[in-house]
């Protein structure tokens, strides 16, 4: 059973991206992590030209596809609605699933 990364890529209007980022760090991501379905998360900024917006990739590491399926059924609708209600007019999001086939982490530099 391989871990999976649930990747949410979000383009945010430039005028609200700092407010959005603060809300993600302080409210949304802690709420997602509190569900217990994810082992870790990352916030990444996508460095590509986009007129009028800033793009982020939020990655959540999940133990299995089955656990992600359960999260999507039980928790995701309410959490996505909170995001939509607060920032929907200023964001566009799409989701992808990445299966981790192999990973390592360097412990010394």
N, C-alpha and C positions, 0 to 999 in steps of 0.2 A: 504494500500500500504506500503510494507516494504522496508526499505533501503537495499541496497546490497553493498557488498564489492567485488571489482574487484581486485583479487590477482594475481600478476605477480611474479612468482618464477624464479629467474635467477641464474644460476651457471656461475661464472666468473673465467677465468683463473687467478691463483694467481698472476702472474707477472703484470697484468693490473687492478686488482680489486680496488686499491686506485684511479687510474685515472678514472675508470668507476664510482666509488662512487661519486667522485667530480663532474663529468659530470652530473650524475643523479640529484645531489642536486642543482647544479648551472644552468643547462640548461633543461634537459628533464622533470623533475617533475614540475618545474615552467611552462613549455610549456603545459603540460597536465592539470595542474590546471587552467591555463589561458583560457582553452576552456569553462569553466563555467559549466561543467557537474558534477564536483565533489565537495563535501563539505569539505573533509579533505583527508589527506594521512598519511601514516606511512612507514618508512623504517625499516625493521627488518632483523637482521642477523640470519640465520638458523644455529643452533649449532648442526652439525652432521659431522661425518668424511667424507671428500670427497678428494680423492687423486688429488692434483694439482689444486684445485679450491676452491673458497669461494662462498657460496650460500646466497642469499638475497631474502626476500619476500617484495615486494613493494605492499602496500595495498591502494587502493583508495576507499573512501566511496561515493556512489552515491545515490541520492534520490530515484530512482526507476529503475526497469528493463527497462522500456521504455526509460528513459534518457540514460542508459548505451547502449542500442541498437542504439540510435541515435548517441552517441559518436563513437561507433564502426563503424558505417556507414560513418560518416562525417569526423572524425578526426583521428581515430586510424591508418589507413593505412599510412598516411604521417609520423606520429610520430614513428611508428614501423620501417618504412624505414630508418629514420634518425638514429635510434638505430642500425639497421642492418648494415648500411653503415659504421658506426663508429666502432662498436664492434662485429659485427656478427661472425667473425672468432674466437673470444675469449669468446663467451657466448652461452649458451643454455637456452631457456626460455620456460615455459609453463604457461598457464593462467587457473585460476579457478574462479568460481563465488560462493560467499557465501551470502545467504540470512540472514539478521539480524532478528531474531525472537523476541529477547528481549535484552535490554541493560540497564546498569546503570553505573554511574560514581561516585566514592567516592570523596567527596569534602573536607573531613577533614582527618587528619592523627594523 
